[in-house]
Structure formats: C-alpha cells, structure tokens
Amino acid sequence: MNKKADKLFSAWQFLIFILVGISIVGIVFIYYGADLDVRDIEVEILNSKLSSCVLDNSYLFFDFVEGKNELDIFKVCNLKQEVFQGDIDFYFKLNFEEGGVSKEIAEGVYTIDADCKIKELVRAENLAVCHETSFSISRGLKKISVTILSASNQRGEKIYD
C-alpha cells in the first residue's frame, strides 16, 4: 500500500470532521441564540378571545352598560386573572358606548395603554404590540359600540442562556 496516500487521506478526513463539527456547533448557537417575539400572536389571541366573549355574552354587556349589574370579565370570558396582575406585561381595555354613555373595563399593566398611543405616532420596536378591534352589538333597537384594545409587551427570552 501507498503510505503517502494514507497520510493524505487521514489529513483530509480530519479536516472534514473539523468543518462538520464547527458547522453543527454554529447552527446550534444560531438556533438557540435567537430571540423569540410572540407578542403579535399573543395580542391576536387575546383580542379574538375577548371579541368572541362579548359577542357570545352580549346580554351581560348590555346590562353592564345600563348599570344593571357588575361584570367579572375574568369569569365571563374565562380568562386567568393572575395573567393580568403583577409584573406581567399584558393589557386589555373594553370600551362600550351607547348614546352618550360610555363604560370601560381595563385590566393589566396600565402604562401599556400609553405605549399604544405613542406607537401610533412613532415607530418603536421596544414598545408594546397593540391591536384594536371595533364592532357593534345590538339588542332590539339598542346598539352598543364596542372597542377592544389588547396589548402585550411580553418580550420573548433567549432559549439558550
């Protein structure tokens, strides 16, 4: 056998193993080092859940606007109250208007509401992601305008510390 060819082959083989190893390590660091930002998805889900709740339970919201009852939004809409308390960066506001009467339900970090107003004026990546939906519900001849603002500033964390 040719010993010179064996030495050459083993050197190339060693170089290929190094390149494959470096590639695998590089891909793992790129994947696990990526920031996750799911604020858009969270806001869409929250807004959709609140909209469905208002539409499905419109009679309760009519009574709330007319002052006939108090409304536990967490119980009616099946939301977890602890998600909107403390240092968690979620917020929602439901605004109901009938004629000249306006009632509001707001929960979460209230400073996020200001972030949403600022974000309408300037482009800012680090402020909360906001989504607003407007629609009407009716009962008989009465009609209520509903505006739902949902927001999240829950920044994703790196998967790999």
MODELLER restraints for C-alpha pairs under 7 A, 6 or more apart:
rsr = mdl.restraints
at = mdl.atoms
rsr.add(forms.Gaussian(group=physical.xy_distance, feature=features.Distance(at['CA:32:A'], at['CA:159:A']), mean=5.40, stdev=0.5))
rsr.add(forms.Gaussian(group=physical.xy_distance, feature=features.Distance(at['CA:32:A'], at['CA:160:A']), mean=5.11, stdev=0.5))
rsr.add(forms.Gaussian(group=physical.xy_distance, feature=features.Distance(at['CA:33:A'], at['CA:158:A']), mean=5.95, stdev=0.5))
rsr.add(forms.Gaussian(group=physical.xy_distance, feature=features.Distance(at['CA:33:A'], at['CA:159:A']), mean=6.47, stdev=0.5))
rsr.add(forms.Gaussian(group=physical.xy_distance, feature=features.Distance(at['CA:33:A'], at['CA:160:A']), mean=5.74, stdev=0.5))
rsr.add(forms.Gaussian(group=physical.xy_distance, feature=features.Distance(at['CA:34:A'], at['CA:158:A']), mean=6.12, stdev=0.5))
rsr.add(forms.Gaussian(group=physical.xy_distance, feature=features.Distance(at['CA:35:A'], at['CA:156:A']), mean=6.26, stdev=0.5))
rsr.add(forms.Gaussian(group=physical.xy_distance, feature=features.Distance(at['CA:35:A'], at['CA:157:A']), mean=5.94, stdev=0.5))
rsr.add(forms.Gaussian(group=physical.xy_distance, feature=features.Distance(at['CA:35:A'], at['CA:158:A']), mean=4.99, stdev=0.5))
rsr.add(forms.Gaussian(group=physical.xy_distance, feature=features.Distance(at['CA:36:A'], at['CA:156:A']), mean=4.60, stdev=0.5))
rsr.add(forms.Gaussian(group=physical.xy_distance, feature=features.Distance(at['CA:36:A'], at['CA:157:A']), mean=6.12, stdev=0.5))
rsr.add(forms.Gaussian(group=physical.xy_distance, feature=features.Distance(at['CA:36:A'], at['CA:158:A']), mean=6.67, stdev=0.5))
rsr.add(forms.Gaussian(group=physical.xy_distance, feature=features.Distance(at['CA:37:A'], at['CA:155:A']), mean=6.00, stdev=0.5))
rsr.add(forms.Gaussian(group=physical.xy_distance, feature=features.Distance(at['CA:37:A'], at['CA:156:A']), mean=4.82, stdev=0.5))
rsr.add(forms.Gaussian(group=physical.xy_distance, feature=features.Distance(at['CA:38:A'], at['CA:156:A']), mean=6.66, stdev=0.5))
rsr.add(forms.Gaussian(group=physical.xy_distance, feature=features.Distance(at['CA:39:A'], at['CA:129:A']), mean=6.18, stdev=0.5))
rsr.add(forms.Gaussian(group=physical.xy_distance, feature=features.Distance(at['CA:39:A'], at['CA:152:A']), mean=5.69, stdev=0.5))
rsr.add(forms.Gaussian(group=physical.xy_distance, feature=features.Distance(at['CA:39:A'], at['CA:153:A']), mean=6.65, stdev=0.5))
rsr.add(forms.Gaussian(group=physical.xy_distance, feature=features.Distance(at['CA:39:A'], at['CA:154:A']), mean=6.33, stdev=0.5))
rsr.add(forms.Gaussian(group=physical.xy_distance, feature=features.Distance(at['CA:40:A'], at['CA:129:A']), mean=6.33, stdev=0.5))
rsr.add(forms.Gaussian(group=physical.xy_distance, feature=features.Distance(at['CA:42:A'], at['CA:152:A']), mean=6.96, stdev=0.5))
rsr.add(forms.Gaussian(group=physical.xy_distance, feature=features.Distance(at['CA:43:A'], at['CA:130:A']), mean=6.75, stdev=0.5))
rsr.add(forms.Gaussian(group=physical.xy_distance, feature=features.Distance(at['CA:43:A'], at['CA:131:A']), mean=6.46, stdev=0.5))
rsr.add(forms.Gaussian(group=physical.xy_distance, feature=features.Distance(at['CA:43:A'], at['CA:150:A']), mean=5.87, stdev=0.5))
rsr.add(forms.Gaussian(group=physical.xy_distance, feature=features.Distance(at['CA:43:A'], at['CA:151:A']), mean=5.56, stdev=0.5))
rsr.add(forms.Gaussian(group=physical.xy_distance, feature=features.Distance(at['CA:43:A'], at['CA:152:A']), mean=6.03, stdev=0.5))
rsr.add(forms.Gaussian(group=physical.xy_distance, feature=features.Distance(at['CA:46:A'], at['CA:150:A']), mean=6.57, stdev=0.5))
rsr.add(forms.Gaussian(group=physical.xy_distance, feature=features.Distance(at['CA:47:A'], at['CA:148:A']), mean=6.99, stdev=0.5))
rsr.add(forms.Gaussian(group=physical.xy_distance, feature=features.Distance(at['CA:47:A'], at['CA:150:A']), mean=5.69, stdev=0.5))
rsr.add(forms.Gaussian(group=physical.xy_distance, feature=features.Distance(at['CA:50:A'], at['CA:77:A']), mean=6.77, stdev=0.5))
rsr.add(forms.Gaussian(group=physical.xy_distance, feature=features.Distance(at['CA:53:A'], at['CA:77:A']), mean=5.33, stdev=0.5))
rsr.add(forms.Gaussian(group=physical.xy_distance, feature=features.Distance(at['CA:58:A'], at['CA:137:A']), mean=6.81, stdev=0.5))
rsr.add(forms.Gaussian(group=physical.xy_distance, feature=features.Distance(at['CA:63:A'], at['CA:69:A']), mean=5.94, stdev=0.5))
rsr.add(forms.Gaussian(group=physical.xy_distance, feature=features.Distance(at['CA:64:A'], at['CA:70:A']), mean=5.94, stdev=0.5))
rsr.add(forms.Gaussian(group=physical.xy_distance, feature=features.Distance(at['CA:64:A'], at['CA:71:A']), mean=6.36, stdev=0.5))
rsr.add(forms.Gaussian(group=physical.xy_distance, feature=features.Distance(at['CA:65:A'], at['CA:96:A']), mean=6.93, stdev=0.5))
rsr.add(forms.Gaussian(group=physical.xy_distance, feature=features.Distance(at['CA:65:A'], at['CA:103:A']), mean=6.15, stdev=0.5))
rsr.add(forms.Gaussian(group=physical.xy_distance, feature=features.Distance(at['CA:74:A'], at['CA:80:A']), mean=6.39, stdev=0.5))
rsr.add(forms.Gaussian(group=physical.xy_distance, feature=features.Distance(at['CA:74:A'], at['CA:81:A']), mean=6.09, stdev=0.5))
rsr.add(forms.Gaussian(group=physical.xy_distance, feature=features.Distance(at['CA:84:A'], at['CA:90:A']), mean=5.82, stdev=0.5))
rsr.add(forms.Gaussian(group=physical.xy_distance, feature=features.Distance(at['CA:84:A'], at['CA:91:A']), mean=6.75, stdev=0.5))
rsr.add(forms.Gaussian(group=physical.xy_distance, feature=features.Distance(at['CA:84:A'], at['CA:107:A']), mean=6.38, stdev=0.5))
rsr.add(forms.Gaussian(group=physical.xy_distance, feature=features.Distance(at['CA:84:A'], at['CA:108:A']), mean=4.45, stdev=0.5))
rsr.add(forms.Gaussian(group=physical.xy_distance, feature=features.Distance(at['CA:85:A'], at['CA:108:A']), mean=5.95, stdev=0.5))
rsr.add(forms.Gaussian(group=physical.xy_distance, feature=features.Distance(at['CA:89:A'], at['CA:109:A']), mean=6.05, stdev=0.5))
rsr.add(forms.Gaussian(group=physical.xy_distance, feature=features.Distance(at['CA:89:A'], at['CA:152:A']), mean=5.73, stdev=0.5))
rsr.add(forms.Gaussian(group=physical.xy_distance, feature=features.Distance(at['CA:89:A'], at['CA:153:A']), mean=5.01, stdev=0.5))
rsr.add(forms.Gaussian(group=physical.xy_distance, feature=features.Distance(at['CA:89:A'], at['CA:154:A']), mean=5.18, stdev=0.5))
rsr.add(forms.Gaussian(group=physical.xy_distance, feature=features.Distance(at['CA:90:A'], at['CA:108:A']), mean=5.47, stdev=0.5))
rsr.add(forms.Gaussian(group=physical.xy_distance, feature=features.Distance(at['CA:90:A'], at['CA:109:A']), mean=6.21, stdev=0.5))
rsr.add(forms.Gaussian(group=physical.xy_distance, feature=features.Distance(at['CA:90:A'], at['CA:151:A']), mean=5.88, stdev=0.5))
rsr.add(forms.Gaussian(group=physical.xy_distance, feature=features.Distance(at['CA:90:A'], at['CA:152:A']), mean=4.59, stdev=0.5))
rsr.add(forms.Gaussian(group=physical.xy_distance, feature=features.Distance(at['CA:90:A'], at['CA:153:A']), mean=6.44, stdev=0.5))
rsr.add(forms.Gaussian(group=physical.xy_distance, feature=features.Distance(at['CA:90:A'], at['CA:154:A']), mean=6.98, stdev=0.5))
rsr.add(forms.Gaussian(group=physical.xy_distance, feature=features.Distance(at['CA:91:A'], at['CA:107:A']), mean=5.74, stdev=0.5))
rsr.add(forms.Gaussian(group=physical.xy_distance, feature=features.Distance(at['CA:91:A'], at['CA:108:A']), mean=4.21, stdev=0.5))
rsr.add(forms.Gaussian(group=physical.xy_distance, feature=features.Distance(at['CA:91:A'], at['CA:109:A']), mean=5.62, stdev=0.5))
rsr.add(forms.Gaussian(group=physical.xy_distance, feature=features.Distance(at['CA:91:A'], at['CA:110:A']), mean=6.90, stdev=0.5))
rsr.add(forms.Gaussian(group=physical.xy_distance, feature=features.Distance(at['CA:91:A'], at['CA:112:A']), mean=6.64, stdev=0.5))
rsr.add(forms.Gaussian(group=physical.xy_distance, feature=features.Distance(at['CA:91:A'], at['CA:150:A']), mean=5.78, stdev=0.5))
rsr.add(forms.Gaussian(group=physical.xy_distance, feature=features.Distance(at['CA:91:A'], at['CA:151:A']), mean=5.13, stdev=0.5))
rsr.add(forms.Gaussian(group=physical.xy_distance, feature=features.Distance(at['CA:91:A'], at['CA:152:A']), mean=6.37, stdev=0.5))
rsr.add(forms.Gaussian(group=physical.xy_distance, feature=features.Distance(at['CA:92:A'], at['CA:106:A']), mean=5.67, stdev=0.5))
rsr.add(forms.Gaussian(group=physical.xy_distance, feature=features.Distance(at['CA:92:A'], at['CA:107:A']), mean=5.64, stdev=0.5))
rsr.add(forms.Gaussian(group=physical.xy_distance, feature=features.Distance(at['CA:92:A'], at['CA:108:A']), mean=6.55, stdev=0.5))
rsr.add(forms.Gaussian(group=physical.xy_distance, feature=features.Distance(at['CA:92:A'], at['CA:149:A']), mean=5.47, stdev=0.5))
rsr.add(forms.Gaussian(group=physical.xy_distance, feature=features.Distance(at['CA:92:A'], at['CA:150:A']), mean=4.25, stdev=0.5))
rsr.add(forms.Gaussian(group=physical.xy_distance, feature=features.Distance(at['CA:92:A'], at['CA:151:A']), mean=6.19, stdev=0.5))
rsr.add(forms.Gaussian(group=physical.xy_distance, feature=features.Distance(at['CA:93:A'], at['CA:104:A']), mean=6.95, stdev=0.5))
rsr.add(forms.Gaussian(group=physical.xy_distance, feature=features.Distance(at['CA:93:A'], at['CA:105:A']), mean=5.59, stdev=0.5))
rsr.add(forms.Gaussian(group=physical.xy_distance, feature=features.Distance(at['CA:93:A'], at['CA:106:A']), mean=4.18, stdev=0.5))
rsr.add(forms.Gaussian(group=physical.xy_distance, feature=features.Distance(at['CA:93:A'], at['CA:107:A']), mean=6.58, stdev=0.5))
rsr.add(forms.Gaussian(group=physical.xy_distance, feature=features.Distance(at['CA:93:A'], at['CA:148:A']), mean=5.77, stdev=0.5))
rsr.add(forms.Gaussian(group=physical.xy_distance, feature=features.Distance(at['CA:93:A'], at['CA:149:A']), mean=5.11, stdev=0.5))
rsr.add(forms.Gaussian(group=physical.xy_distance, feature=features.Distance(at['CA:93:A'], at['CA:150:A']), mean=6.48, stdev=0.5))
rsr.add(forms.Gaussian(group=physical.xy_distance, feature=features.Distance(at['CA:94:A'], at['CA:104:A']), mean=5.58, stdev=0.5))
rsr.add(forms.Gaussian(group=physical.xy_distance, feature=features.Distance(at['CA:94:A'], at['CA:105:A']), mean=5.11, stdev=0.5))
rsr.add(forms.Gaussian(group=physical.xy_distance, feature=features.Distance(at['CA:94:A'], at['CA:106:A']), mean=6.34, stdev=0.5))
rsr.add(forms.Gaussian(group=physical.xy_distance, feature=features.Distance(at['CA:94:A'], at['CA:146:A']), mean=6.94, stdev=0.5))
rsr.add(forms.Gaussian(group=physical.xy_distance, feature=features.Distance(at['CA:94:A'], at['CA:147:A']), mean=5.78, stdev=0.5))
rsr.add(forms.Gaussian(group=physical.xy_distance, feature=features.Distance(at['CA:94:A'], at['CA:148:A']), mean=4.64, stdev=0.5))
rsr.add(forms.Gaussian(group=physical.xy_distance, feature=features.Distance(at['CA:94:A'], at['CA:149:A']), mean=6.52, stdev=0.5))
rsr.add(forms.Gaussian(group=physical.xy_distance, feature=features.Distance(at['CA:95:A'], at['CA:103:A']), mean=5.91, stdev=0.5))
rsr.add(forms.Gaussian(group=physical.xy_distance, feature=features.Distance(at['CA:95:A'], at['CA:104:A']), mean=4.50, stdev=0.5))
rsr.add(forms.Gaussian(group=physical.xy_distance, feature=features.Distance(at['CA:95:A'], at['CA:105:A']), mean=6.59, stdev=0.5))
rsr.add(forms.Gaussian(group=physical.xy_distance, feature=features.Distance(at['CA:95:A'], at['CA:146:A']), mean=5.70, stdev=0.5))
rsr.add(forms.Gaussian(group=physical.xy_distance, feature=features.Distance(at['CA:95:A'], at['CA:147:A']), mean=5.10, stdev=0.5))
rsr.add(forms.Gaussian(group=physical.xy_distance, feature=features.Distance(at['CA:95:A'], at['CA:148:A']), mean=6.45, stdev=0.5))
rsr.add(forms.Gaussian(group=physical.xy_distance, feature=features.Distance(at['CA:96:A'], at['CA:102:A']), mean=5.53, stdev=0.5))
rsr.add(forms.Gaussian(group=physical.xy_distance, feature=features.Distance(at['CA:96:A'], at['CA:103:A']), mean=5.20, stdev=0.5))
rsr.add(forms.Gaussian(group=physical.xy_distance, feature=features.Distance(at['CA:96:A'], at['CA:104:A']), mean=6.18, stdev=0.5))
rsr.add(forms.Gaussian(group=physical.xy_distance, feature=features.Distance(at['CA:96:A'], at['CA:144:A']), mean=6.37, stdev=0.5))
rsr.add(forms.Gaussian(group=physical.xy_distance, feature=features.Distance(at['CA:96:A'], at['CA:145:A']), mean=5.70, stdev=0.5))
rsr.add(forms.Gaussian(group=physical.xy_distance, feature=features.Distance(at['CA:96:A'], at['CA:146:A']), mean=4.80, stdev=0.5))
rsr.add(forms.Gaussian(group=physical.xy_distance, feature=features.Distance(at['CA:96:A'], at['CA:147:A']), mean=6.68, stdev=0.5))
rsr.add(forms.Gaussian(group=physical.xy_distance, feature=features.Distance(at['CA:97:A'], at['CA:103:A']), mean=6.58, stdev=0.5))
rsr.add(forms.Gaussian(group=physical.xy_distance, feature=features.Distance(at['CA:97:A'], at['CA:144:A']), mean=5.53, stdev=0.5))
rsr.add(forms.Gaussian(group=physical.xy_distance, feature=features.Distance(at['CA:97:A'], at['CA:145:A']), mean=5.12, stdev=0.5))
rsr.add(forms.Gaussian(group=physical.xy_distance, feature=features.Distance(at['CA:97:A'], at['CA:146:A']), mean=6.65, stdev=0.5))
rsr.add(forms.Gaussian(group=physical.xy_distance, feature=features.Distance(at['CA:98:A'], at['CA:143:A']), mean=6.55, stdev=0.5))
rsr.add(forms.Gaussian(group=physical.xy_distance, feature=features.Distance(at['CA:98:A'], at['CA:144:A']), mean=4.86, stdev=0.5))
rsr.add(forms.Gaussian(group=physical.xy_distance, feature=features.Distance(at['CA:98:A'], at['CA:145:A']), mean=6.55, stdev=0.5))
rsr.add(forms.Gaussian(group=physical.xy_distance, feature=features.Distance(at['CA:112:A'], at['CA:128:A']), mean=6.40, stdev=0.5))
rsr.add(forms.Gaussian(group=physical.xy_distance, feature=features.Distance(at['CA:115:A'], at['CA:127:A']), mean=6.00, stdev=0.5))
rsr.add(forms.Gaussian(group=physical.xy_distance, feature=features.Distance(at['CA:115:A'], at['CA:128:A']), mean=6.17, stdev=0.5))
rsr.add(forms.Gaussian(group=physical.xy_distance, feature=features.Distance(at['CA:116:A'], at['CA:128:A']), mean=6.61, stdev=0.5))
rsr.add(forms.Gaussian(group=physical.xy_distance, feature=features.Distance(at['CA:116:A'], at['CA:130:A']), mean=5.89, stdev=0.5))
rsr.add(forms.Gaussian(group=physical.xy_distance, feature=features.Distance(at['CA:127:A'], at['CA:153:A']), mean=6.71, stdev=0.5))
rsr.add(forms.Gaussian(group=physical.xy_distance, feature=features.Distance(at['CA:128:A'], at['CA:151:A']), mean=6.27, stdev=0.5))
rsr.add(forms.Gaussian(group=physical.xy_distance, feature=features.Distance(at['CA:128:A'], at['CA:152:A']), mean=5.38, stdev=0.5))
rsr.add(forms.Gaussian(group=physical.xy_distance, feature=features.Distance(at['CA:128:A'], at['CA:153:A']), mean=4.25, stdev=0.5))
rsr.add(forms.Gaussian(group=physical.xy_distance, feature=features.Distance(at['CA:129:A'], at['CA:151:A']), mean=5.52, stdev=0.5))
rsr.add(forms.Gaussian(group=physical.xy_distance, feature=features.Distance(at['CA:129:A'], at['CA:152:A']), mean=5.50, stdev=0.5))
rsr.add(forms.Gaussian(group=physical.xy_distance, feature=features.Distance(at['CA:129:A'], at['CA:153:A']), mean=6.34, stdev=0.5))
rsr.add(forms.Gaussian(group=physical.xy_distance, feature=features.Distance(at['CA:130:A'], at['CA:149:A']), mean=6.95, stdev=0.5))
rsr.add(forms.Gaussian(group=physical.xy_distance, feature=features.Distance(at['CA:130:A'], at['CA:150:A']), mean=5.80, stdev=0.5))
rsr.add(forms.Gaussian(group=physical.xy_distance, feature=features.Distance(at['CA:130:A'], at['CA:151:A']), mean=4.28, stdev=0.5))
rsr.add(forms.Gaussian(group=physical.xy_distance, feature=features.Distance(at['CA:130:A'], at['CA:152:A']), mean=6.72, stdev=0.5))
rsr.add(forms.Gaussian(group=physical.xy_distance, feature=features.Distance(at['CA:131:A'], at['CA:149:A']), mean=5.73, stdev=0.5))
rsr.add(forms.Gaussian(group=physical.xy_distance, feature=features.Distance(at['CA:131:A'], at['CA:150:A']), mean=5.43, stdev=0.5))
rsr.add(forms.Gaussian(group=physical.xy_distance, feature=features.Distance(at['CA:131:A'], at['CA:151:A']), mean=6.31, stdev=0.5))
rsr.add(forms.Gaussian(group=physical.xy_distance, feature=features.Distance(at['CA:132:A'], at['CA:147:A']), mean=6.95, stdev=0.5))
rsr.add(forms.Gaussian(group=physical.xy_distance, feature=features.Distance(at['CA:132:A'], at['CA:148:A']), mean=5.50, stdev=0.5))
rsr.add(forms.Gaussian(group=physical.xy_distance, feature=features.Distance(at['CA:132:A'], at['CA:149:A']), mean=4.37, stdev=0.5))
rsr.add(forms.Gaussian(group=physical.xy_distance, feature=features.Distance(at['CA:132:A'], at['CA:150:A']), mean=6.45, stdev=0.5))
rsr.add(forms.Gaussian(group=physical.xy_distance, feature=features.Distance(at['CA:133:A'], at['CA:147:A']), mean=5.67, stdev=0.5))
rsr.add(forms.Gaussian(group=physical.xy_distance, feature=features.Distance(at['CA:133:A'], at['CA:148:A']), mean=5.16, stdev=0.5))
rsr.add(forms.Gaussian(group=physical.xy_distance, feature=features.Distance(at['CA:133:A'], at['CA:149:A']), mean=6.58, stdev=0.5))
rsr.add(forms.Gaussian(group=physical.xy_distance, feature=features.Distance(at['CA:134:A'], at['CA:146:A']), mean=5.59, stdev=0.5))
rsr.add(forms.Gaussian(group=physical.xy_distance, feature=features.Distance(at['CA:134:A'], at['CA:147:A']), mean=4.35, stdev=0.5))
rsr.add(forms.Gaussian(group=physical.xy_distance, feature=features.Distance(at['CA:134:A'], at['CA:148:A']), mean=6.33, stdev=0.5))
rsr.add(forms.Gaussian(group=physical.xy_distance, feature=features.Distance(at['CA:135:A'], at['CA:145:A']), mean=6.00, stdev=0.5))
rsr.add(forms.Gaussian(group=physical.xy_distance, feature=features.Distance(at['CA:135:A'], at['CA:146:A']), mean=5.38, stdev=0.5))
rsr.add(forms.Gaussian(group=physical.xy_distance, feature=features.Distance(at['CA:135:A'], at['CA:147:A']), mean=6.64, stdev=0.5))
rsr.add(forms.Gaussian(group=physical.xy_distance, feature=features.Distance(at['CA:136:A'], at['CA:143:A']), mean=6.62, stdev=0.5))
rsr.add(forms.Gaussian(group=physical.xy_distance, feature=features.Distance(at['CA:136:A'], at['CA:144:A']), mean=5.52, stdev=0.5))
rsr.add(forms.Gaussian(group=physical.xy_distance, feature=features.Distance(at['CA:136:A'], at['CA:145:A']), mean=4.47, stdev=0.5))
rsr.add(forms.Gaussian(group=physical.xy_distance, feature=features.Distance(at['CA:136:A'], at['CA:146:A']), mean=5.62, stdev=0.5))
rsr.add(forms.Gaussian(group=physical.xy_distance, feature=features.Distance(at['CA:137:A'], at['CA:143:A']), mean=5.77, stdev=0.5))
rsr.add(forms.Gaussian(group=physical.xy_distance, feature=features.Distance(at['CA:137:A'], at['CA:144:A']), mean=5.38, stdev=0.5))
rsr.add(forms.Gaussian(group=physical.xy_distance, feature=features.Distance(at['CA:137:A'], at['CA:145:A']), mean=6.64, stdev=0.5))
rsr.add(forms.Gaussian(group=physical.xy_distance, feature=features.Distance(at['CA:138:A'], at['CA:144:A']), mean=6.19, stdev=0.5))
